[in-house]
Amino acid sequence: MAAVKNVTGPMPSFDPYERGCPSRDLLDQIGSKWAVLVLGELGRNGTSRFGQLRQALAGVSEKMLTQTLRTLERDGLVSRTVYPEVPPHVEYELTALGQTLREPLKALTEWSVLHIEEVITAREEYDDRTEHSR
């Protein structure tokens, strides 16, 4: 029989709608365009080198990809492995925690593809309305 841990005291409540909540910061990080695409690419194709990621993510700058990877590594979503070679060989992959984001991000990606035409139409209608009201 496993021992049951007795937890006393209030459990922290992480409400992203509250100012200063760390879960709000996390949502900002994982919801950014480049983080979603990096996580998606690593989820689809597994371990990748920096150059492979940069090539797969058309339009990302080296600086932005570096910042995104560092943030994801800091949050425990991506691991970085450096192999002692010359030149250095560095690989990135999703951690077990990062793997848990695959399904939610896949659902968001699929939703965006499925509904993009409706969104484009809504944007055009909005732009027409607001342009005429100026």
N, C-alpha and C positions, 0 to 999 in steps of 0.2 A: 504494500500500500504506500502510495506517495504521501508525504506529509503535506497538509494543507497550510499554506502560508496565511497567517493572520494579519490582515491589513487594517490598520486603524488610521483614523484621520481622513479628512476629505481627499478625494481623488481630484487631481487637477482637471479643470474643464477647459478644453481648447475650442473656443468659439471664434471662427474666423470673422464673424461680424463685430467682434469686440476689438477696439483699437489696441495695438500692441501685442495681439495674440500671435505666438510663433506660427500657428497654422496658417495665418493670413500671409505671412512671409513665404511659407512653403508653397502656398497656392500661387503666389506671384512667380516664384522660381519655376515650378513645374508647368505653369500655364504660359510661360513665355514661348514665343514662336520657335526660337532656336532650340530650347530645351525639349519641346514636344517633338521636333523633328530629329534631334539627336537620339532621344530615347526610342523613338519609332524606328530609326535606322538600325540602332543596336539590337532592338527587339526582332527586327526582320532578318538581319544578316549576321547577327552574332558579333563576335570579337572583330574589331576593326582598328586599323592604324589611323593616325591623324589625317594623313593624306587621302585615305579612302573616304573618311567622313567628309572631308572638305569637298571632295569631288562629288559625292552623293548628294550633298546639300547645296545645290546651286545657289549662289548669291551670298553665302556666308563668308565673312571676312576671316582671315586667320586670327585676328584679335578677338572677334566675337566668339568664334569656335573655342578658342583657348579659354576665355572667360566662362563660357557655358559649361565646358567640360570640368573646369575647376569647381564651379558651383555644384554641379551634379555629384562630383566626387566628394566634396565637403558634406553634402547632404546624405551621403551613403548610398546613392543610387547608381553610381558608375564606379568601377574600379580601374585603376591605371597601373599597368605592369610595365616596368622598364627592364629590358634585357641588356646585360652588360656586353654590348657589342660596339664596334666602331664602324659606321656611325650608330648612335643609339637607336634601339628598336623599342618603340613604345606602343602598347596595345591598350584599347579601352573595351570594357564589356560591362553589361548590366550586372549589378549585384543581385542577390536574392531579393532584397528590398526593391530594387529597380524593376525586377521581373514582375512584381505585383502591380506595377503601373501599366503593363502591356495591354491588358484587356480594356481598362478605362480609356486609355489613349487611342486604342484601336477603334473603340466605339465613337469617340469624338471625331476621329479622322474620317470614319465611314459616314458619320452624320454630315460632316462638312461637304464631302463629295456628293452625297445624295441630295442635299438641299442648296447647293451653291447657286443653281439657276434661280430659285425662289429668292435668295438673298440678293442676287444681282438685280432682279426685277424690283425688289423693295428699295434698294439703294437708288436705282434710277428714278422711281416714282418719288422718293423723298427729295432727291436733288432737284427734280422738276418743280415740286411744290415749293421748296424753299427758295429756289432761284426766282420764281415768279412773285414771291412775297417780299422781295428786297426792294 
